[in-house]
Amino acid sequence: MEIDIFESKTDTSSVRWVNDCEYILTNLHPKNRQDKKPMHIKILSTQENQYTFEFSQVGSSKKKQGIAKRIFNN
């Protein structure tokens, strides 16, 4: 399970790993048709508490990049 916070909104998604650096996110509580489409995430590089990734909707060739940061420790 993955919990994301973006622009003060929280989303919960299931995670299915494709390989060590790629996974598919499926929103567990979609609010519209766009939210129902799974996202393909590919980790490009890692650092201490963050990683750089590219993402797109499954089946789309339009990709964007982002940075994910860990905000708490277990």
N, C-alpha and C positions, 0 to 999 in steps of 0.2 A: 504494500500500500504506500502511496505517496501523498503527502499533504502539501499543497502549494498555497502561498499567499502572494497575491499580485494585485496592486492598486487597492489594498484593503479588503480584497475578496479572497475567501478560502475555497479551494477545490480539493476534492478527494478523488484519487484515481487508483485503479488496479494497475499493477506493473507485470509485464510478461517479458522476460529477458530473451533476446534473440541470440546474443553472444556476449562476451565479456564487456563490450563497449556500446551495445545497442539494445534498446528496449522499446516496447509499445505501451503507451499509456491510454487507458480507456476510462473516461470520466464516469464515476459511479452515480452521480446525481445530475445528469444533464438538464439544463434549463431550456434548451432549444435544439433544433436539428444540427446546428454547427457544433455544439458541445458533444453530440453523440458520436462524431467522427473521431476515431482513434488517432493519436499522434505518434510518429516515429521519432525517437530521440537517439542521436549518435554522439557519444562523448568523444571530443577531439583532444582534450588535454586536461590534466589534473594538477592541482596545487594543494597546499596544506589543507585548507578547509573549503575549497571550491573547485568547480570544474567548468570548462568551456564546452559548449555543445551546439550542435545544429539540430533543427527540428522542422518537421513538415507533417501535414496530414498524410495518413497512409494512402499511397497511390498518387500523391502530388509530387511534381518535380520542383515546386517553388519552396526553397529552403531559407530559413532565417537562422541567426546565431544568437546565443544568449550565454549568461553566466549564472550558475546555481551556487549559492553559498549556504553552508551549514550554519544554523543559528543557535543550536543547542547541542550539548553532549549528553550521552546516556551513561 
